[in-house]
Amino acid sequence: MKFQGAVIREQGVKFAIVIVKRHVVQNATKASETIRCFTPSFGGIPVILMAQDSRGTPTYYGRKDIARFMSNVSLRAIPWRNYTI
């Protein structure tokens, strides 16, 4: 499987972000399952999901403190890369 994501270390916290379709973050059960599936790929660090609406506005799902923090970060500042697992 191929996906886009990023690993970030900020304020002493290391976490991963994975880009998903919007319907995933709109369904808490599906979002939680998706996070569980991606967590081993990042060595167990917290995983946050990110989806964009039709205007490109991101929505984050995951640990509340990290999701809140990321809502104030420009998408251009995130070091996105392609992953294959």
N, C-alpha and C positions, 0 to 999 in steps of 0.2 A: 504494500500500500504506500502511496506517495501522498505527502501533505506538506503544507507550509506552516512554519512555526518559528519560535525564537526561545532562547534561554536568556534570562536576564538576572543580574544580581544588582539589587538596589537596597540601600539601607540595611545591609547585612542579610538580606533574604534572597535566596536563589529560587527562581520559579520558571516555569515554561508556559508559553502561550501557544495555542493551536488554533488555526483558523478553521471554522466549521460553517455549515449552512445555517441560516437564520432560524429555521424550524427547530434545530437542535437546542439552541439556547432558550427557546420559548417553551420548552417542555422539560421541567425539572428532572423527571425520571430519566429521560433520554440523555440530558446533559450530564447527570451524575454517572450514568453508565459509560458515556463517552470518556469522561475524565478517568474513570477506573481503567478503561482500555488503554489510554495513552500513558498513564503514570509509569508503568514498567519501562517504557521506551526512554524515559528521562531519568531513570535511576531512582525513582521514588520521590523526587522533589514535587512540590505542589504544581498542579496543572490548572491553568485558566483557559477557558474557551473564549474565542472572539468571533463574532459574526457582524456583518455590516448590513444596514438596510439599503434601500434603493438609492439613497443620497450619499452613501458611503459612511454614515455615522456608525461607529462601532458600539456594540453591546458586549459586555464581558460577563462571564458566568464562572463562578468558582469561589475560592476563599474570599470572603467579603472585604477584608482589608486590602488584599491585592487587587481585586476588581475595582474597588473605589480608587486606589492609587492609579491604576491604569486608565481610568476614565479621564484623567487629567494629562495624559501623555499623548503627544502627537503620534499618529501611526507612522509617520516618516522617521521618527526617532527610534523605532523598534528595529533591531537587527534581524529581519526576516531571512529565513533560508529554507531550502527544500530538503525534506527528509524522506527517506525510504526505509520502511520496516518490513 
